[in-house]
Amino acid sequence: MESTERYPRSTAYHEAGHAVVAFALGLLVGTIRVRADDAGGTTEIEPSNHLSLIDQIALCYAGTAAEHLFDCRIHDWASSMDNLKIIKLIEHHGVSDEKHGPGLRAAAYSWALTHLHKHRSKIANLAERLVEFGQVDPVEFLRLMQGKENS
């Protein structure tokens, strides 16, 4: 029996986490992709700079939180770009990372994890589509978020 796992499962769950939290925040989500060649991935999301700082950080943490929730950790470097974005967001908002950073990070991570728990089955469906096909377009993503499977 041939396996349908063509793309990296951990990356698929990471990107699905970003997409679902973006959706929960009311952001438009474009194409979501995972790559077999370097285990990388991307999720096209409209700019989030109008959101609160905690919401923006939660969006950054969503991939890592999904990895934890589904017990499918990827390499530490995979989240390095997300962590760099968090550092820049805190700095951009003029917040003391030393004084308020840990609290902001904890609250944002908790927010992301709460929403990922609420949409656990949708994340799993999205991630499995990514594992099989390597990408999900915006129309299919909306179908999955509405609970409709696309065969």
N, C-alpha and C positions, 0 to 999 in steps of 0.2 A: 504494500500500500504506500503510495507516494504522499509525503507530507506536504501540506499547503503552506507551511511556514517558510516563506521566501524572504521575509524581511525581519529584522531584529525585534523580538517581542518586547524587550525592556524599553527600547527607544519608542516603540508604538505606544506603550502605556504612558511614557513620559510626555510625548506630544499630545496624546488624548487628554491628559490632565490639564495641560495648558488650554486646549480648545474648550473643554467643558467648563472650566472656571471662567474663561473669557465670555462664553455664552451666558453663564450665570450672572456675570457683571453687565450684561446687555450689550456686549461688544459684537460686532460682525466678525465672523470667522470665515476666512478664505480656505484655500487648499491646505491640507495637512499632508506632509510627506515624511517618509522614512527611507533611508538609503541602506542597501545591503552592503555596498562597497566599503563604507567607513563607519557604519552603525550610527550615522548622524541623522538628524531630522529637523524639520522646520514646521511651524504653524503660522500661517498668515493671519494676523489679527490687526484690526483697525487700531489706530493710536489710542492709548489709554490715559493720556496726560490730563484729561478732564476729571479723572477719578481721584478719590482720596489716596493719600500716600499708602495707607494700609491695603487698599484694594489693589494698587499697582504692585506692591510687594507680594501680595497673595498670588497675583497672576504670575509673577516670576517664580514663586515657590511651588506652583501647582504641579509642575513636572516631577520634581523631587518628591512631593507629597504623594503623588500617584504611584511612584516607584515603591514607596514605603507601604502604602495601602495594599498594593497587589503583590508585595514581596518579590519585586523583580528589579533589583538594583542594577544600575549600569555603572560604568567607570566614573570615578569622581570627577574627571575632567568634563564629563557630559553636562554637569550642572554649573561648571565654572562661568560660562557666559551669563547664566541666570544670576549667579551670585555677584558678578561684576555689575550687572544692571541694578541690583539691589543697592550696592555700595554707591553707585552714581545717583540713584533716586534719592537716597538719604542725604547725600552731599548737596544735590540740586535743591532740595527743599530747606537747606540750611539747618538741618537737625544735627545735633551732636550725636555721632555714631556711638561714641564711648558712653554717653549718658543715656540716650534713648534708643539706640540701635537694637540692643537685645530685646527690649520690650516690644518694639515695633515688629521685629522679626518673629517673635513668638506669637503675637496676636495675628499677624498675617498668615503664618503657617497654619495656625489653628483654624482661621477662616477658610483657607483653601481646603484643608482636610475635611471640615464640616460639609462643604459643598460637594466634594468628591464622594463622601459617604452617601449623600443624598442621591447622587447620580451614578452610583457604582455600576449598575447593569448597563447604563448607556456608555460609560467609559469602556467597559469590557467589550461591548459590541463594536465600538469605534476602533479600539485597539486591535481586535481580531480582524477587522476589515483592513487595517493598515498592515498587519502581519501578512495577510494574503495578497494584497494588491499593491502595497507600497504608497498609496495615496488615496485620499478621500477628497472629493471636490465639495464646494459649498452647498450644493443642492442635496447631495447625499448626506452631508453632515447634518443639515436641518432635518432630514427625514429620520435620521438616527436619534436626534434630540427629541423629536416628537414621538419616538417609540415605534417608528415604522422601519422595518427591515427592507433593504433593497437587495433582492437576489441577484 
